[in-house]
Each structure stands twice: as C-alpha cells, then as structure tokens.
Amino acid sequence: MFYGFNSSYFIFALPALLLALVAQAWVRSAYRKYSRIANGAGITGVDAARRMMADVGTQLHIEGARGTLSDHYDPRSNTLHLSPGVAQQPSIASLAIVAHELGHAQQDSQAFALLKLRSGLVPMVKLTSWLGPILFLAGIFLGIYDLAWVGVILFAGATVFSLITLPVELDASRRGLAMLKRNNLLTSDEERRGARTVLTAAALTYVAALVQSVSTLFYYGSMLNGSSRRRR
C-alpha cells in the first residue's frame, strides 16, 4: 500500500471504468449515426421543442448551449439549453435529445418527487464529492481511521445522488418518447428505433456513473476494514 492505494483498487475500479468507456463510446456513436439521418417531420430541435412545449405544462425559454451533447434543462430559469447540432438540425437524434430534456421540464412542472430530491441534494453533493475522498486519504495517511470513515460517509452522498439520478433520467426519457408519439413526430419504425437507441445509450452513462460510485465506495470500505484488522 502507498498513501492509501493498493492493487485491489483495480478489482473494484476496472469493471466500472470499462463500463464508463463503453457507455461514452456508445452514446457518441449513436448520436453521430442518428444526427446524420433526417427525421420524417423535417423539423429542427428548436421547432420540435416548440411543438411539444404544450405537453410540458409551462412555457419555456429556449437558449443555445456551447459544444456537443451539452443540452440540458435548467429548472432555476425554466430554460431549455440546446447545442447547435440539436437546435439547428432536423435529425432523429435532435428529436430524441429535445424530448428527453422536455421530459425533465415536465418533471419539474409536475413537481416530480425524485427530481425535487435530486435538485435539493446538489449543493451537498458538490461539497461531499471532493471533501469525502480528501478526508478518507488524510485519515489513512495519518492513521486516523475515524476520520477516514467520515470521508467514506461523506462520499456515500455522491453514491446516493447517482442512485437517485438514474430513475430520474429513465423517467425523463419515458416522458420524452411519449411526447414524440403524441405529437406524431416519430413517423417510421426506423425513427422510433433510432430515438430509443440514442436515449438508451445516454441512460447507460448514468448506469456507469452509479457503478463507478458504488465500486469506489466499496473500495474505500474494503481498505478501511483491512487497515482496522491490521491494527488489532
């Protein structure tokens, strides 16, 4: 062991890392493929958002977002942020991504409990996600194992956040697909299959994030249990 690190880390981390790499590769591949295929309705992401906005239950602001796959809904300002590739292109991928973000807007409009819980946890997680590992490593290095356990408990907040995030994201995709169907924006089997592929690939990234967080938490616990046994 060296400053709290040992080779058993790879037993916990490697499968989660591989899953994260696969998830990122899949989502980018799915986006590239279906961003090149025009949707049957011939409408851009912005036009699709305006057409489906009535399903959300509230009026949204639509603004640009820099980069690729940077689309998101901001509940603080009731704003839908769309990247250029989604906002301006009449593709299947644009429909899927816009629908997913509108799913979040609908969750917000309907006071979806898990979304409210996740939003409430954000300030805490911003603190504990970096403070937890610092206290853990400091406790291991100094031999103050109670301090290390405090670090583990704090880091567990990030794991809980990932656990809550997954069903929130899956529900947003379910709502989004329902909106596309109600508004007749998926006009063929290929479009329906493409939209589901894009959203499923995106969902896998949240699964990977949860697996990574859980595996790190187990690694911390395993290290501390081993250190405690060596003290006796």
N, C-alpha and C positions, 0 to 999 in steps of 0.2 A: 504493500500500500504506500502511496505517496500523496500527502496532503489530502487524504480523504478519497483518493482514487485507487481502484484496483481493477484487475482484468475482468471481474464478474460484471462490470458495467456493460460490457458488450453483450452479455447474455440477456440483459434487460433491454438495452437500447437498440441493438442491431435490428431485431424484427420490426420495431416501431419506426426506425429510420428508413428501412426498406419500404415499408408501407407508405410512409410520407412521400418518398421519391416516386413510387408508383402512382400515388394519387395526384401529385403535381403533374407528372407526365401525361396522365390520362386526361385531366381537365384541360390542359393546354392543347392536347391532340384533338379532343372533342370540339373545343372552341374553334381551332383552326379549320377543321373539316366543315363544321356547320355554319361558320361565318362566311364560307365561300358558296353556300347553297342558298339561293333566294327563297324566301317564303312565298307561298301561293297568293297571299293577300297583297304582296308588293309594298308593304309599309315598313318604314324605319322603326327603330326602337322608340324614338320620341312619339311618333304617330301611334304606335301600339300602346304606349303609356297613356296617352290622352284618350284613346278609345276605351281602355279598361278602367280608367280612373273612377268611373261611377260605381264600380264594384268594390272599391276600397271603402267608400263611405265618407270620404272627406276630400277636399280639394288640395292637391299637392303642388309644390313648386318643383320645376324641373331645371336642373343646372348641370353643367358639364363637370367631368372628372378627368384628371390627367392620367395618362398611362393606359395600360391594357388590363382588363379584368379588375378594374378598380371601382366598379359600380357598387353603390350602396345606398341604403335609405337612412336618413338622419332624422330620428324622431324628435330631436330637440327643435329643429326648424321646420319639420314637416316637409322635407325636401328630398327629392329623388335625384341622386347624382349619377349621371350616365357617362361612360367613357366614349370617346369619338367612334370607335369601332362598333359600339352597340347603338349609340344615339343616331348615327347617320346611315347605317347600313340596313337594307331590307332583307335580313338573313334569318334563318331558323334560329341561330344562336342568339340573335338580338331579341327575338320573341321570348325565348326561354329565360334569358337573364333579366329582362324587364319584368316578366311575370313573377319571377322569384322575389325581386325587390318590392314589387307591389304586394306580394304576399306578406312581406314584413310590414308594409304600410297598413294593410288590412288588420294584421295582428294588433298593431298599435291603436288603430281606430276602434277596435273591439275590446281593447284592454285585455289582450291575451295574457293569462297569468304568468306563464313561463317567460314571455318576453319582458314583462314588467320586473320579474325576479332577476333575470339576466342583466337588465339595464341597471337595477339597483346594486348589483354586485360589482359593476365595472370599476368604481373608484377603489374599492377594497382590493380587487384583483390586480390593479395597476401597481399597488404597493406590495402585496404579498408575493407576487410572481418573481420579483427580484430580491426582496428582502429575505424571503424564506431560504433560498439557496445560500445567501451570504451568511446567515446565522447558522445554517447547517454546517457549512465548511469551517466557519470560525469555531464552532463547538467541537468538531472533530479535531481540528488542528491544535486547539488549546486543551483538549481532553475534558471539556465541559459538556458532558453528554446531555444534560438537561437543556442547555442552550441549543444543542443540535436538534433535540426533539421539538423545541419551539419552532425551529426552522422548518421541520417536516410538517408540523401542523399548519403553519402559515402557507407553505407551498400547496398543501391539500386544498386550499381555497381555489387555486388555479385549476385543480382537477375537478372540483365541483362545478366551476364555471364551464369547463369543457363538457361536462356531463349534461348540464342544462342546455348548452348551446346546440347540441346535436338534435334533440327533438324540436327545438325552435326552428332550425334550418330545414328539417324534413317537413315540418308543417307549412313553412313558407312555400316550399316547392309544391306541395299538395294543393295549397290555395291557388298558387300561380297557374298550375295546369288546369284547374277548374275554371279560372277566369278566361284562359285562352279558349277553352271549349265553349263556354257560354257566349263568347263574342265571335265564335266561328273563325278564329284566326289560325287554327291548325286544319288545313284543308285536305291533307292526304296522310296515308299511313307513314310515309317517309318523314313528314314533318312531325308527326306525333312521336315517332321513334327517335328522331333527332333531338327534339326538345327533352325527352326523358333521358337520353344519353348525356346531354350537357348537364342536366340537373343531378343525375346520379353520380357523374364524375365529380361534380362540385361537392356533393354530400360526402364522398369518400375522403375528401381533405379534412372534414370535421371529424370523421371517424379516426383518421390518422392522428389528428391533434389530441383526441381523447386517449388513444392508445399510448402515445408518447408521454403524456402527462401521468397516466397511471403507471407506466413502466418506470418512470423516473421516481415516482413516489415509492414504489416497491423497492427500488434500488436503495433509496435513502434508508428505508426501514430495515432492509437486509444488512446494510453496513452498520447501522447502529446496534442492531441485535448482536452482530458478530463482535463489535467493539465492547459491548456490555459483558458478553461471555468471557472475553479475554481479561477483563478487569477482575473477574472473580478468582 
